[in-house]
């Protein structure tokens, strides 16, 4: 039991540091914190659900075999359900391998993974029931995540164990039905969620996918997989701190819906803090903002992070005509970049990502972009420092700053259709051509810039024959 108690102490210590360091996040549930402190039934008068007792359950007591061969789905789900109906508490997964299909967390429950404990996803898609899922910015039919929660409050996953998707499930969707495959962890319309310390290993599908969630924190995770690491989808007040990523696609992607559906629902992703993380991506970007931005994305802060590998650009802000809404107030500071095969920063609001059947028409379909700020950046041998020419002149980037940049790059800054640009203390070496190349840019420190050709403007999206309605 010493290792279990150690995990509880680690969870509490991390949660306390997180809350103290980031006061904008709501306080953790008293019930959840009290539950993590010990085993057995505990008395408390401030449990959020009003219950007087909190429980600690062991999945072995419900018949879980832990031999990595027997399906333990029902045993684990029974423990989770019972924990919730008894008022909340913790469900312990002791050392062992537990083969499971989809399991669901209930409110006021902490799933505690002991050292040496592994949840192993079933290879059988029938073990992941079909439901409505958010996929590439639209609600559609898809399989439930391996571990999921819907409309739950005060939930958590903690401990140094592992959650592993099954490699037999290939691709992100069924090639015949186009039904989405299961994510590893998926939270929908949940509040006060913590995932801390554990290791996630996913197949070809997204690893961690919160949608419509508030007050959610991912801390000290090791995230490995063949697709995206964490996809933050129309969520508010999100913390990603101290995590290490090795993924096949974007390590972190911020999204908010695609086309008319996302634009009509208007659920932004906002108040996101990404700190002290290390990123390695083998197919796309370390941090991607978009391309599904139709609900809006704003107030994103990235600090003290290292990008050690990226197939394209380390930071990629992407949208397209037909998305609508906005991307604004993006702040990144103390960023170290190496191993980026195309460059440090790409901004494209013309044509990135899948268009879809119902784009937002006319001028309102062009996203508004403003307030992109980058400072204290160190780059090593990036092919291009900044590529930001795919911006419409009718919706220019309003406010762009790049300050205190050092290191080496093959080419410099390419910037178009931008107002209020501030470029200061760009001390890089090794580049060919002009350091600064611009078209239709106003601001400071632009002297000596080389001219660029005008941005090619795509055809406008006409209004539909019938006004769009959610369906």
Secondary structure, DSSP 8 states (H G I E B T S, - for coil): -HHHHHHHHHHHHHHHHHHHH-TTS----HHHHHHHT-SS-EE-S--TT--SEEEEEEGGGGT---EEEEE-HHHHHHHHHHHHHTT-EEEEE-SEEEEES-EE--TTEEEEE-TTEEEEE-S-GGGS-EEEEEETTEEEEEE--SEEEES-EEEEEEES-EEE--TTS-SSB-TTT--B---SEEEES-EEEEEES-EEE--SS-SEEEES-EEEEEES-EEEESS-SEEEES-EEEEEES-EEEESS-SEEEE---HHHHHHH---EEEEEEES-EEEESSS-SEEE-S--TT-EEEEEEEEEEEEEBSSEEEEEE-BTT--SEEEEEEEEEEEEESBSSEEEEEE-SB-S---SS---TGGGS-EEEEEEEEEEEEEEEEEEEEEEE--GGG-EEEEEEEEEEEEEEEEEEEEEEEEEEEEEEEEES--S-SEEEEEEEEES-TT-EE-------------SS-----
